[in-house]
Every structure is written in structure tokens, then in C-alpha cells.
Amino acid sequence: MDDISGRFLFKEKQIRLLLALRDESKEWYISDLAKKNDVTYIHATKFVNRCEALGLLSVENHGRIKKLLLTEKGKNVAESIYNILNSINAEKKEE
């Protein structure tokens, strides 16, 4: 595993951002993503750039606005993380 993906995938804020993008009923833009997840615009922009470089996210430019869409790879990663977190939470409830 390369260094960037290991650092990227297991930080709380990045996980929250990635999981938020699973909601396909909403059109996601960087500013909306930042506001909804209580992170700075700069943090969200760096996240988007990393996701795009890893092939998890595609960005559609609409003038100055960038619409964000998870790729199939991104959907699979987000779903896997969601399932892992649900599994961990279920185990905590059983204890």
C-alpha cells in the first residue's frame, strides 16, 4: 500500500467526508461538503484532490463550481468503510 492511501483512509474527518458523499440524493459541492461536516473549505479541497488522485471521486467543473461524484471505486470504498464501522458499533453494543 502506498503511503498516501494509508494516511488518507483512516482519519476521522476524511471518513466523514467520504461517507457523506454516499448520499446521492444531494448534489455535492466542496463548500457544501465542508459545511455539512464542519471542516474548513481548504481541508475539504485537499480531501477532494486526494480522492480524485486515488480514483475515488470525479469532479465536474461548472464554471467556478465543482460538482463531486463518487466513482464506482469510491462507492465501493465508502460502502466498505460504512460496513466496517457498523460492524465495530454492533460489537460494542454486544459487550
NUPAZA-480436 format. One line per field, with one value per atom (N, C-alpha, C): residue number from 1; atom name; z, x negated, y negated. Coordinates in steps of 0.1 Angstrom, whole numbers. Layout:
k [NUM  ...] .
a [CA  ...] .
z [Z  ...] .
x [X  ...] .
y [Y  ...] .
//
This chain:
k [1  1  1  2  2  2  3  3  3  4  4  4  5  5  5  6  6  6  7  7  7  8  8  8  9  9  9  10  10  10  11  11  11  12  12  12  13  13  13  14  14  14  15  15  15  16  16  16  17  17  17  18  18  18  19  19  19  20  20  20  21  21  21  22  22  22  23  23  23  24  24  24  25  25  25  26  26  26  27  27  27  28  28  28  29  29  29  30  30  30  31  31  31  32  32  32  33  33  33  34  34  34  35  35  35  36  36  36  37  37  37  38  38  38  39  39  39  40  40  40  41  41  41  42  42  42  43  43  43  44  44  44  45  45  45  46  46  46  47  47  47  48  48  48  49  49  49  50  50  50  51  51  51  52  52  52  53  53  53  54  54  54  55  55  55  56  56  56  57  57  57  58  58  58  59  59  59  60  60  60  61  61  61  62  62  62  63  63  63  64  64  64  65  65  65  66  66  66  67  67  67  68  68  68  69  69  69  70  70  70  71  71  71  72  72  72  73  73  73  74  74  74  75  75  75  76  76  76  77  77  77  78  78  78  79  79  79  80  80  80  81  81  81  82  82  82  83  83  83  84  84  84  85  85  85  86  86  86  87  87  87  88  88  88  89  89  89  90  90  90  91  91  91  92  92  92  93  93  93  94  94  94  95  95  95] .
a [N  CA  C  N  CA  C  N  CA  C  N  CA  C  N  CA  C  N  CA  C  N  CA  C  N  CA  C  N  CA  C  N  CA  C  N  CA  C  N  CA  C  N  CA  C  N  CA  C  N  CA  C  N  CA  C  N  CA  C  N  CA  C  N  CA  C  N  CA  C  N  CA  C  N  CA  C  N  CA  C  N  CA  C  N  CA  C  N  CA  C  N  CA  C  N  CA  C  N  CA  C  N  CA  C  N  CA  C  N  CA  C  N  CA  C  N  CA  C  N  CA  C  N  CA  C  N  CA  C  N  CA  C  N  CA  C  N  CA  C  N  CA  C  N  CA  C  N  CA  C  N  CA  C  N  CA  C  N  CA  C  N  CA  C  N  CA  C  N  CA  C  N  CA  C  N  CA  C  N  CA  C  N  CA  C  N  CA  C  N  CA  C  N  CA  C  N  CA  C  N  CA  C  N  CA  C  N  CA  C  N  CA  C  N  CA  C  N  CA  C  N  CA  C  N  CA  C  N  CA  C  N  CA  C  N  CA  C  N  CA  C  N  CA  C  N  CA  C  N  CA  C  N  CA  C  N  CA  C  N  CA  C  N  CA  C  N  CA  C  N  CA  C  N  CA  C  N  CA  C  N  CA  C  N  CA  C  N  CA  C  N  CA  C  N  CA  C  N  CA  C  N  CA  C  N  CA  C  N  CA  C  N  CA  C  N  CA  C  N  CA  C  N  CA  C  N  CA  C  N  CA  C] .
z [0  0  0  -9  -9  3  7  19  19  8  8  11  6  8  23  29  43  52  49  58  55  43  39  45  44  47  61  71  84  94  88  96  97  109  112  102  100  91  77  72  58  57  67  67  66  75  75  61  55  42  32  32  22  24  36  39  35  37  33  18  10  -4  -9  0  -4  -6  -1  -3  -17  -26  -40  -42  -32  -34  -34  -30  -29  -40  -45  -54  -45  -45  -36  -43  -36  -40  -28  -30  -20  -8  -10  1  9  3  10  18  12  19  31  30  42  53  49  59  66  59  64  74  72  80  89  90  100  98  85  82  74  73  65  50  42  28  23  28  24  27  39  42  32  29  20  6  2  -11  -12  -1  -1  -2  6  6  -9  -15  -29  -38  -37  -46  -43  -31  -28  -33  -31  -36  -51  -58  -72  -77  -70  -74  -72  -61  -59  -67  -75  -84  -76  -64  -57  -60  -66  -68  -82  -89  -101  -98  -105  -103  -116  -117  -128  -126  -135  -134  -140  -133  -138  -135  -143  -141  -129  -119  -107  -97  -99  -90  -95  -85  -88  -82  -90  -86  -83  -72  -67  -69  -75  -76  -73  -65  -62  -74  -77  -88  -83  -91  -87  -76  -78  -68  -55  -56  -44  -37  -44  -38  -31  -37  -31  -18  -18  -6  5  1  11  17  9  14  23  20  28  42  42  54  63  56  63  70  63  68  80  78  89  102  100  112  118  110  115  123  118  125  138  138  151  161  156  165  171  162  166  177  175  185  199  198  211  218  211  217  224  218  224  236  239  251  263] .
x [-9  0  -9  -6  -14  -10  -20  -19  -6  -3  8  22  24  37  38  28  28  31  25  28  42  46  59  71  71  83  88  79  83  83  85  86  101  105  120  126  120  126  128  117  118  129  130  140  154  156  169  172  162  164  168  160  163  177  180  194  205  203  213  216  205  207  215  218  226  240  245  258  260  265  266  279  287  299  295  283  278  267  267  256  246  234  223  214  211  201  191  179  169  174  180  184  195  204  215  209  200  193  186  179  172  182  192  202  209  213  221  212  199  191  182  185  178  162  158  144  142  130  127  128  130  131  117  107  93  92  96  95  103  115  124  117  111  105  93  85  74  79  90  96  101  108  113  101  90  78  72  72  66  75  88  98  97  96  95  83  72  59  59  67  68  79  86  97  110  112  124  135  131  140  138  149  147  153  147  151  156  168  173  173  165  164  176  182  193  189  181  175  166  169  161  165  177  182  178  175  171  181  188  197  189  192  184  193  187  194  184  189  181  180  168  167  171  172  176  166  153  143  146  149  152  164  174  186  183  175  171  163  154  146  154  163  172  181  187  196  188  176  168  165  161  159  171  182  195  198  196  199  190  177  167  171  175  179  192  201  213  210  201  197  190  182  175  185  195  205  214  217  225  218  205  197  197  196  196  209  220  233  235  229  230  222  212  204  210] .
y [12  0  -12  -22  -34  -43  -51  -59  -68  -74  -84  -77  -65  -59  -54  -50  -46  -57  -69  -80  -86  -85  -91  -83  -70  -63  -62  -64  -61  -73  -85  -97  -100  -104  -106  -116  -127  -137  -132  -126  -121  -110  -102  -92  -98  -108  -115  -121  -127  -134  -123  -112  -102  -96  -93  -87  -97  -110  -120  -119  -117  -116  -104  -95  -83  -87  -99  -104  -109  -101  -105  -113  -115  -124  -139  -142  -155  -158  -170  -174  -180  -174  -178  -187  -198  -208  -209  -213  -214  -222  -234  -242  -235  -228  -221  -210  -202  -191  -196  -207  -213  -217  -224  -229  -218  -208  -197  -189  -188  -180  -188  -201  -210  -210  -211  -212  -225  -229  -241  -238  -249  -247  -242  -246  -242  -227  -223  -208  -200  -205  -197  -197  -208  -209  -199  -198  -188  -174  -172  -158  -155  -164  -162  -159  -167  -164  -151  -146  -133  -122  -124  -114  -113  -124  -124  -117  -119  -113  -98  -94  -79  -72  -80  -75  -72  -78  -76  -86  -97  -108  -114  -118  -126  -140  -149  -163  -169  -174  -180  -195  -202  -217  -224  -232  -240  -255  -260  -273  -273  -281  -281  -270  -264  -254  -240  -232  -218  -208  -201  -191  -178  -172  -160  -147  -137  -124  -113  -104  -92  -83  -78  -68  -55  -45  -31  -26  -29  -26  -33  -46  -54  -49  -45  -39  -26  -18  -5  -8  -17  -20  -26  -36  -42  -31  -23  -12  -2  1  10  3  -9  -16  -17  -20  -21  -7  3  17  20  16  19  11  -1  -9  -4  1  7  20  27  40  37  27  23  18  10  4  15  25  37  45  47  54  47  33  25  27  27  29  42  52  66  67  59  60  56] .
//
